């Protein structure tokens, strides 16, 4: 994995390269960023750059012996730790290393759900157990074999329970030329004792334009399809790639049609619409609801005069402008709440016919009867 293979994040790349070139590499670093931002890919590219035998000004060479081993994730001085679904108490990350290599090679923007698909997870809970902590200490007690650094990339340290305290001494006083890179998504779930011993590097969500460009150049999507997926993914490349596996139809016309039916209180037509939605499949239903939530939020931004930060294609922008003049802030918030609740229930296998009919009736109440829940989070018109 080289920096050039990673989407966006140019400022982070430059910072990491500069730290190596100026010999200011902290022995314990925490890459903190949301899912799909590329934290794990950045960690591997950073480790490869550190170990490269012919470093270039802006990237590893990709051709030396070290880089070739890194491409296969088989370098003797590169170690991984990650959550897994243990079958036996003495299972460690090494037990699942082949599946890990396959998963990362296929999808560097890895999520726990994708990783679960490579394992026989059944109903087990993912964690990093005490046996793995002891294995980490053992692996890092040796000197580097080939490179200047022995590197451990620990993905999702949130899954370290109190057993993680066994690593504190190793993290605080590591062997010479030993580097810990923790890749996390939720700072609040990391043990404070570990958090206080690491240098924090915050990784932001990906830009809309970066995702759109990636989808068009590497995944051969049309500009319209790439724009819609980039818009729906909300900076999450993992979500964007997952959407490629499903229908790329436009949800805009379908969603606007739904709102018009609800506004007109056309119950027979709504029943036909509900039947149509029920046949779309769960992932497309989730994407449709996600689009609806994002679209209503963009209408709210237009209503607030923040047009410069609204990212909608021209046709959708015109519709949003008309809708923002009709739906007030309280109604927008109420509709968004219903859509988010529906998304939550779809993920948990709710009956789509019952669900979409119920949401339709709630939207009818909001648009026609102007019935919105009371509460401080609803801004009056």
DAJO-V374770 format. One line per field, one symbol per residue. ss: DSSP state (H for helix, E for strand, L for the rest). phi: phi as a letter, one per 30 degrees, with the letter a starting at -180 (. if undefined). psi: psi as a letter, one per 20 degrees, with the letter a starting at -180 (. if undefined). A space follows every 50 residues. Layout:
BEGIN
ss->???
phi->???
psi->???
END
This chain:
BEGIN
ss->LLHHHLLLLHHHHHHHHHHHHLLLLLLEEEEEELLLLLHHHHHHHHHHHH HLLLLLLLLLLLLLHHHHHHHLLLLLLEEEELLELLLLLLLLHHHHHHHH HHHHHHLLLLLHHHHHHLLLLLLLLLEELHHHHHHHHHHLLLLLLLLLLE EEEEELHHHELHHHHHHHHHHHLLLLLEEEEEEELLHHHLLHHHHLLLEE EEELLLLHHHHHHHHHHLLLLLHHHHHHHHHHHLLLHHHHHHHLLLLLLL LHHHHHHHHHHHHLLLHHHHHHHHHHHHLLLHHHHHHHHHHHHHHHHHHH HHHLLLHHHLLLLHHHHHHHHHHHLLLLHHHHHHHHHHHHHHHHHHHLLL LHHHHHHHHHHHHHHHHHLLLLLLLLLLLLL
phi->.ceddcdhhdddeddddddddchbdddbbcdcadeidjeddddddddddd cddbecebaddibdeddddddchbddccbbbadbcdcbdcdbdddcdddd ddddddbdcdbddddeddbddhcdcdacdddddddddddcdcdedbcdbc bcccdhdecddeddddceddddbddehcbcbccbcbddcceeddedcbcd bdcddddedddedddddcchdddddddddddddhicdddddddddcecdd ddddddedddddddhcdeddddddddddcdjddddddddddedddddddd ddddicddcdcbeedddddddddddccddddedddeedddddeeddecid dddddddddedddedddcchcbddlddcddd
psi->prhhippbkhggghggghhghjlloqioqoooqrpjikggghgghgghgh ipimprhjrrhjhrgghhhhhjkkpijpqqqrqrnphqhjqahhhkhghg ggghghnhmqrhgghhiirmhcjqpprorhhhghhggghjirqqghrhqp ppoopmihjobihhiiighhghmrqqkpppoporhohhjqphhggijqpp oporqqqghggggghhghjlqrhgghggghghhljohggghhhhirpkqp ighgghgghhgghilngghhhggghghhihqgghgghghgggggghhhhh gghjklhhjpnqrgghggghghhhihprgggghggggghhgggghghkkq ohggghgggghhhggghgiloqqqqhiopq.
END
